[in-house]
Amino acid sequence: MRIDLNLKTPETSDPAQTAKSGAGVGSGMGSVRQADDTTVLSPDQSRVRALAAQLNGLPEIRQEKVAALGRAVQSGIYQIKPQDTADALLSQLQARSAA
């Protein structure tokens, strides 16, 4: 949601005077006309929707990358250091326990 801080709003009366006159919210006496709420949507909303649609169209698992990495591991080209694997596992465990 985007809030326009430059939007001019009608000035409200002094709360002390409203309480003295007996008119106000919750007093049960008289009716106070409140300004209608308005919503101004950002012009970027359509761009966000378009990007979300693109993202939803992408596969969750990129099969071509998975296949390429699988071939590299099987052929012995892709070498993983045990320390890197341990660090990644610990990071995942810490992230899950923090959530």
Secondary structure in CASP SS format (residue, H / E / C, confidence):
PFRMAT SS
TARGET T0000
AUTHOR 0000-0000-0000
METHOD secondary structure of the structure
MODEL  1
M C 1.00
R C 1.00
I C 1.00
D C 1.00
L C 1.00
N C 1.00
L C 1.00
K C 1.00
T C 1.00
P C 1.00
E C 1.00
T C 1.00
S C 1.00
D C 1.00
P H 1.00
A H 1.00
Q H 1.00
T H 1.00
A H 1.00
K H 1.00
S H 1.00
G C 1.00
A C 1.00
G C 1.00
V C 1.00
G C 1.00
S C 1.00
G C 1.00
M C 1.00
G C 1.00
S C 1.00
V C 1.00
R C 1.00
Q C 1.00
A C 1.00
D C 1.00
D C 1.00
T C 1.00
T C 1.00
V C 1.00
L C 1.00
S C 1.00
P C 1.00
D C 1.00
Q H 1.00
S H 1.00
R H 1.00
V H 1.00
R H 1.00
A H 1.00
L H 1.00
A H 1.00
A H 1.00
Q H 1.00
L H 1.00
N H 1.00
G H 1.00
L C 1.00
P C 1.00
E C 1.00
I C 1.00
R C 1.00
Q H 1.00
E H 1.00
K H 1.00
V H 1.00
A H 1.00
A H 1.00
L H 1.00
G H 1.00
R H 1.00
A H 1.00
V H 1.00
Q H 1.00
S H 1.00
G C 1.00
I C 1.00
Y C 1.00
Q C 1.00
I C 1.00
K C 1.00
P H 1.00
Q H 1.00
D H 1.00
T H 1.00
A H 1.00
D H 1.00
A H 1.00
L H 1.00
L H 1.00
S H 1.00
Q H 1.00
L H 1.00
Q H 1.00
A H 1.00
R H 1.00
S H 1.00
A H 1.00
A C 1.00
END
